Structure formats: C-alpha cells, structure tokens
Amino acid sequence: MKKILANDGIAQSGKDALEKAGFSVSTTTVAQEQLINYINENKISALLVRSATKVKKDLIDLCPSLELIGRGGVGMDNIDVDYAKTKGIHVINTPAASSEAVAELVFAHLLGGIRFLYDSNRVMPLEGDSHFKQLKKAYAKGVELKGKTIGIIGFGKIGQATAKAALGLGMHVLYYDPQVEAASIAIEFYDGQTVSFTLKNTAKEEVLKTSDFITIHAPAQKAYIIGKNEIDMMKDGVGIINTARGGVLDEVALVDALENNKVSFAGLDVYESEPSPEIRILMHPKISLTPHIGAATMEAQDRIGKELATKIITLLK
C-alpha cells in the first residue's frame, strides 16, 4: 500500500477518495526540519503541501521513496519543480480549484477598501459610542466600484476569475500578461444564462496609468512586479490588492505611497516577511489585512482535495 503524507492538510473528500483507491493517507503535520526523516522512515510515496511546507533540492535528493509531489493550490515557488522532474518525480498542482475563492477575497478587500471598513472596524469598537457623528462624517466619502477600472497584473485562472467578478459589478477591466494575448471570459448566471466578453492584453504601463484599482495575480519573480516606479505611474488615490505572493509588491514603496496619499488603501493577504509580517504593515491604518487565506474556503479546499486525489490515482495506481 502506497503512503501519502498531506503535510499541510487535505480536505476529507480528497482523503476519502485516496483511501478508497487503496492509498494510506496521513495528515500529520511534520516540522520542516524533521520532514526528511519522517518521509524515509515511513517510506512516503507522495508528499502533498500547500504554501507552508518547502520541497527543495535537499529533500528531493534525500528521499528516494518519493514518486509524487502535489501542491494544493496554484503557485509552486515552494517546490523545486524542475529538479524534481529530472529525478523522475511527478509534480502536480490544482490551478483551477481555488480561483473563485481568491477572486472573492480580492473583492472582500476592494469593497472594504472603498468604504473604509478596514479602518472603521478598528475604530468603531473604541469610539463608536462617543464619536458616532464624527465617525459618520469621516467615513462618508466612499466610492463605488461600478464604472471604475480595475487593472489585473497576471491573467491566469485567478486573474480571469477576478475579471469575471469585476465585470459582474459593472467595472471596466484591463489586464497585463505577456503570456495571454487575448481571453474569452464567460460569466455564468444562476438561471443558466451566459454572457461572454473578449479581453485583450494591454501594455503594463497603460494598465498602471489608467486603472483605479490594481490587483496582482502573478507568481513570485526575481524582482518586484510592483515597485516604486510602477506606483509612480499609477493614478493618485489608487487602491492596490495583493493576494498573489509576498515579494511581488515592494512593501516599503507601498507604505511610502500610502503615507503621501498616492495610494488610498491597500489589501494584503500575503507578505514579504511571511509568516512574520512587518509591524509597520500590520499597524498601518490604510491597509486591509488577512493572513494568507486566499484559497481557504470550504468549497475551494474540497475541490483541491478531489482534484489532487484524481491526479494521484491516475499517476500512481
């Protein structure tokens, strides 16, 4: 019986499907420094991770029993993918399963941002009873998303899911992605109707200059995707959302831009120094904060578990 270690967890539906197919599945969370020993002692055939566990060259070299590495989610920068493949190890992920969940979190941050919820939820418990009228006036200059332009940097499955939500809210959508020259976006409604839109890649500079809000959906790069130069190109009062990866957005440049009102607010789900975000970020009154929960909905985790199980059964049975 082949053994699978889901080190960062797996939905019950995925575990059930794997066990029904004859695999042994452990959901023990093994500390990174003990992982190599655990895999070898238990002769683990497949290691499943999310973003917390790292699967780098040293682990791959020292764990000869591994036949498959699976990432529950999209980004695989915590895995030495190419190196694993040279060793004959299957590497899989679930690029579509969490798209809707991440896109909805983008709009949780956006909708909260345009109506100052990130700040009012902090201040109301302290001053709501004593300064209600003053707070009502302070938070009375919100804006609406309808008719505004959203710029999407990176137009894979999550970027496209974000575009669907934006179009549904009546927004104008621009995107920049050199890998996606054009995309057909189909929005499905509850009654079976579908409306399709064709969107075309726009120059990055144009997206930055004309968007009211910028959201990043690209994998980690060697340099910042959004740094000081890119922020300088943006409209005054822009809102910036990052639910992609820590390190794609220059947080020092972001804080400076928030301080001088170039950026009106930011929504962050990921951080450069994760899992210990900088205090200056955590305490900033213009930043909406979540702890890397983009894919963490019950529905997305269920889809991820089932998709991983299907792929593993196909590859290892």
Residue, then its C-alpha position, 0 to 999 in steps of 0.5 A: m500500500k502506497k503512503i501519502l503524507a498531506n503535510d499541510g492538510i487535505a480536505q476529507s473528500g480528497k482523503d476519502a477518495l485516496e483511501k478508497a483507491g487503496f492509498s494510506v493517507s496521513t495528515t500529520t503535520v511534520a516540522q520542516e526540519q524533521l520532514i526528511n526523516y519522517i518521509n524515509e522512515n515511513k517510506i512516503s510515496a507522495l508528499l502533498v503541501r500547500s504554501a507552508t511546507k518547502v520541497k527543495k533540492d535537499l529533500i528531493d535528493l534525500c528521499p528516494s521513496l518519493e514518486l509524487i509531489g502535489r501542491g494544493g493550490v496554484g503557485m509552486d515557488n515552494i517546490d523545486v519543480d524542475y529538479a524534481k522532474t529530472k529525478g523522475i518525480h511527478v509534480i502536480n498542482t490544482p490551478a483551477a480549484s481555488s480561483e473563485a475563492v481568491a477572486e472573492l477575497v480580492f473583492a472582500h478587500l476592494l469593497g472594504g477598501i472603498r468604504f473604509l471598513y478596514d479602518s472603521n472596524r478598528v475604530m468603531p469598537l473604541e469610539g463608536d459610542s462617543h464619536f458616532k457623528q464624527l465617525k459618520k462624517a469621516y467615513a462618508k466619502g466612499v466610492e463605488l466600484k461600478g464604472k471604475t477600472i480595475g487593472i489585473i497584473g497576471f491573467g491566469k485562472i485567478g486573474q480571469a476569475t477576478a475579471k469575471a467578478a469585476l465585470g459582474l459589478g459593472m467595472h471596466v477591466l484591463y489586464y497585463d500578461p505577456q503570456v495571454e494575448a487575448a481571453s474569452i471570459a464567460i460569466e455564468f448566471y444562476d438561471g443558466q444564462t451566459v454572457s461572454f466578453t473578449l479581453k485583450n492584453t494591454a501594455k503594463e504601463e497603460v494598465l498602471k496609468t489608467s486603472d483605479f484599482i490594481t490587483i496582482h495575480a502573478p507568481a513570485q519573480k526575481a524582482y518586484i512586479i510592483g515597485k516604486n516606479e510602477i506606483d509612480m505611474m499609477k493614478d493618485g488615490v489608487g487602491i492596490i490588492n495583493t493576494a498573489r505572493g509576498g515579494v511581488l509588491d515592494e512593501v516599503a514603496l507601498v507604505d511610502a505611497l500610502e503615507n503621501n496619499k498616492v495610494s488610498f488603501a491597500g489589501l494584503d493577504v500575503y507578505e514579504s516577511e511571511p509568516s512574520p509580517e512587518i509591524r509597520i504593515l500590520m499597524h498601518p491604518k490604510i491597509s486591509l489585512t488577512p493572513h494568507i487565506g486566499a484559497a481557504t474556503m470550504e468549497a475551494q479546499d474540497r475541490i483541491g482535495k478531489e482534484l489532487a486525489t484524481k491526479i494521484i490515482t491516475l499517476l500512481k495506481 
